[in-house]
Amino acid sequence: MNKNQALPWDHPRFRSWIAVARACQLMQQSLARSLADLDIKPPHLDILVNLYRFEGISQQELARKLLVGRSNMSMLLPQMEKRGLIERRGDERDKRVLRLYLTEDGRALTEKAMVIQTDLIDRMLSDEPLEQCMAMAGSMERIIALLQQDLKDDD
């Protein structure tokens, strides 16, 4: 780089991007610590919350929602099934498709974990005006859409 060229960290958008990434990373660490008593980690919570919202979702749909590969799912799901948190059932129309459901224990654990997660989010954002929270969400959703389109274009 020549001396007249701005360095990445001098660029306001770079600073913003790094701040979001650092906040996300620290939030994941804080969430992991907060969930430790429930013996789950953030990736488990992501699965549980999605099954809570979308009961009967297929493994493939879940992997797509969580932006992870099926290999990642194939490592986590058996652990959760063994703990009695989820169950996998064959699709009635297509036996090749496995559908995912929370067990009673899984539903109870998810509800406890969602309270912990919501409390953490509320603590971190309590000083932010609601309008600013919504603006930040809108910005992040636009960025997500752009990144997803960018990935699609590469395929």
One Martini backbone bead per residue (centre of mass of N, CA, C, O) as a GRO file, in nm:
protein
  155
    1MET     BB    1   0.097   0.036   0.021
    2ASN     BB    2   0.048   0.354  -0.001
    3LYS     BB    3   0.049   0.652   0.178
    4ASN     BB    4  -0.235   0.760   0.044
    5GLN     BB    5  -0.363   0.511   0.146
    6ALA     BB    6  -0.608   0.385   0.315
    7LEU     BB    7  -0.671   0.218   0.586
    8PRO     BB    8  -0.907   0.013   0.690
    9TRP     BB    9  -0.930   0.135   0.997
   10ASP     BB   10  -0.998   0.435   0.870
   11HIS     BB   11  -1.266   0.327   0.789
   12PRO     BB   12  -1.588   0.360   0.894
   13ARG     BB   13  -1.703   0.084   0.789
   14PHE     BB   14  -1.493  -0.094   0.915
   15ARG     BB   15  -1.545  -0.016   1.205
   16SER     BB   16  -1.835  -0.114   1.207
   17TRP     BB   17  -1.783  -0.409   1.129
   18ILE     BB   18  -1.599  -0.479   1.368
   19ALA     BB   19  -1.799  -0.410   1.591
   20VAL     BB   20  -2.007  -0.623   1.517
   21ALA     BB   21  -1.822  -0.870   1.535
   22ARG     BB   22  -1.738  -0.828   1.832
   23ALA     BB   23  -2.019  -0.828   1.957
   24CYS     BB   24  -2.093  -1.110   1.863
   25GLN     BB   25  -1.863  -1.264   1.999
   26LEU     BB   26  -1.921  -1.165   2.291
   27MET     BB   27  -2.213  -1.263   2.303
   28GLN     BB   28  -2.148  -1.563   2.270
   29GLN     BB   29  -1.977  -1.583   2.526
   30SER     BB   30  -2.196  -1.485   2.725
   31LEU     BB   31  -2.407  -1.697   2.650
   32ALA     BB   32  -2.243  -1.945   2.720
   33ARG     BB   33  -2.216  -1.874   3.020
   34SER     BB   34  -2.531  -1.852   3.076
   35LEU     BB   35  -2.584  -2.167   2.970
   36ALA     BB   36  -2.412  -2.368   3.142
   37ASP     BB   37  -2.633  -2.476   3.349
   38LEU     BB   38  -2.788  -2.623   3.093
   39ASP     BB   39  -2.581  -2.770   2.901
   40ILE     BB   40  -2.541  -2.543   2.673
   41LYS     BB   41  -2.495  -2.400   2.356
   42PRO     BB   42  -2.554  -2.183   2.109
   43PRO     BB   43  -2.603  -2.402   1.887
   44HIS     BB   44  -2.826  -2.544   2.046
   45LEU     BB   45  -3.014  -2.302   2.071
   46ASP     BB   46  -3.063  -2.259   1.773
   47ILE     BB   47  -3.207  -2.525   1.736
   48LEU     BB   48  -3.427  -2.507   1.953
   49VAL     BB   49  -3.563  -2.245   1.854
   50ASN     BB   50  -3.637  -2.351   1.572
   51LEU     BB   51  -3.814  -2.587   1.677
   52TYR     BB   52  -4.010  -2.409   1.830
   53ARG     BB   53  -4.102  -2.246   1.570
   54PHE     BB   54  -4.045  -2.517   1.356
   55GLU     BB   55  -4.212  -2.767   1.369
   56GLY     BB   56  -4.090  -3.023   1.159
   57ILE     BB   57  -3.833  -2.965   1.050
   58SER     BB   58  -3.584  -3.013   0.852
   59GLN     BB   59  -3.254  -3.060   0.841
   60GLN     BB   60  -3.207  -2.885   0.590
   61GLU     BB   61  -3.363  -2.634   0.679
   62LEU     BB   62  -3.202  -2.583   0.934
   63ALA     BB   63  -2.925  -2.545   0.805
   64ARG     BB   64  -3.012  -2.301   0.637
   65LYS     BB   65  -3.100  -2.113   0.872
   66LEU     BB   66  -2.801  -2.148   1.020
   67LEU     BB   67  -2.566  -2.155   0.809
   68VAL     BB   68  -2.503  -2.471   0.781
   69GLY     BB   69  -2.389  -2.771   0.755
   70ARG     BB   70  -2.476  -3.098   0.765
   71SER     BB   71  -2.232  -3.189   0.934
   72ASN     BB   72  -2.297  -3.015   1.178
   73MET     BB   73  -2.570  -3.146   1.234
   74SER     BB   74  -2.463  -3.446   1.259
   75MET     BB   75  -2.328  -3.375   1.538
   76LEU     BB   76  -2.559  -3.240   1.719
   77LEU     BB   77  -2.823  -3.410   1.705
   78PRO     BB   78  -2.739  -3.674   1.851
   79GLN     BB   79  -2.680  -3.541   2.123
   80MET     BB   80  -2.972  -3.429   2.164
   81GLU     BB   81  -3.115  -3.700   2.142
   82LYS     BB   82  -2.965  -3.844   2.378
   83ARG     BB   83  -3.080  -3.617   2.588
   84GLY     BB   84  -3.394  -3.572   2.507
   85LEU     BB   85  -3.464  -3.298   2.321
   86ILE     BB   86  -3.493  -3.466   2.057
   87GLU     BB   87  -3.661  -3.571   1.748
   88ARG     BB   88  -3.663  -3.807   1.483
   89ARG     BB   89  -3.870  -3.812   1.187
   90GLY     BB   90  -4.031  -3.937   0.944
   91ASP     BB   91  -4.173  -3.866   0.662
   92GLU     BB   92  -4.478  -3.948   0.539
   93ARG     BB   93  -4.410  -3.888   0.222
   94ASP     BB   94  -4.076  -3.886   0.281
   95LYS     BB   95  -3.846  -4.111   0.406
   96ARG     BB   96  -3.578  -3.937   0.352
   97VAL     BB   97  -3.707  -3.741   0.554
   98LEU     BB   98  -3.620  -3.554   0.841
   99ARG     BB   99  -3.787  -3.467   1.131
  100LEU     BB  100  -3.808  -3.211   1.385
  101TYR     BB  101  -3.841  -3.243   1.751
  102LEU     BB  102  -3.950  -3.163   2.050
  103THR     BB  103  -3.942  -3.241   2.355
  104GLU     BB  104  -4.044  -3.182   2.660
  105ASP     BB  105  -3.758  -3.120   2.764
  106GLY     BB  106  -3.678  -2.936   2.527
  107ARG     BB  107  -3.894  -2.721   2.574
  108ALA     BB  108  -3.817  -2.642   2.863
  109LEU     BB  109  -3.523  -2.563   2.800
  110THR     BB  110  -3.585  -2.348   2.588
  111GLU     BB  111  -3.743  -2.157   2.773
  112LYS     BB  112  -3.508  -2.099   2.963
  113ALA     BB  113  -3.304  -2.001   2.746
  114MET     BB  114  -3.474  -1.763   2.636
  115VAL     BB  115  -3.463  -1.599   2.894
  116ILE     BB  116  -3.159  -1.565   2.904
  117GLN     BB  117  -3.126  -1.431   2.627
  118THR     BB  118  -3.322  -1.193   2.666
  119ASP     BB  119  -3.183  -1.073   2.914
  120LEU     BB  120  -2.916  -1.014   2.775
  121ILE     BB  121  -3.023  -0.830   2.555
  122ASP     BB  122  -3.156  -0.625   2.743
  123ARG     BB  123  -2.894  -0.541   2.890
  124MET     BB  124  -2.735  -0.445   2.630
  125LEU     BB  125  -3.001  -0.253   2.510
  126SER     BB  126  -3.135  -0.061   2.731
  127ASP     BB  127  -2.991   0.224   2.626
  128GLU     BB  128  -3.138   0.182   2.362
  129PRO     BB  129  -3.328   0.296   2.142
  130LEU     BB  130  -3.569   0.144   1.966
  131GLU     BB  131  -3.510   0.285   1.694
  132GLN     BB  132  -3.212   0.195   1.686
  133CYS     BB  133  -3.261  -0.107   1.692
  134MET     BB  134  -3.428  -0.114   1.429
  135ALA     BB  135  -3.212   0.009   1.246
  136MET     BB  136  -3.001  -0.209   1.295
  137ALA     BB  137  -3.172  -0.442   1.193
  138GLY     BB  138  -3.212  -0.334   0.908
  139SER     BB  139  -2.914  -0.329   0.831
  140MET     BB  140  -2.852  -0.630   0.880
  141GLU     BB  141  -3.067  -0.742   0.682
  142ARG     BB  142  -2.942  -0.615   0.429
  143ILE     BB  143  -2.668  -0.752   0.455
  144ILE     BB  144  -2.766  -1.040   0.448
  145ALA     BB  145  -2.894  -1.025   0.167
  146LEU     BB  146  -2.632  -0.953   0.018
  147LEU     BB  147  -2.467  -1.200   0.106
  148GLN     BB  148  -2.658  -1.415  -0.005
  149GLN     BB  149  -2.642  -1.319  -0.297
  150ASP     BB  150  -2.337  -1.349  -0.326
  151LEU     BB  151  -2.337  -1.657  -0.279
  152LYS     BB  152  -2.526  -1.732  -0.510
  153ASP     BB  153  -2.348  -1.612  -0.740
  154ASP     BB  154  -2.110  -1.824  -0.681
  155ASP     BB  155  -2.284  -2.098  -0.755
   0.00000   0.00000   0.00000
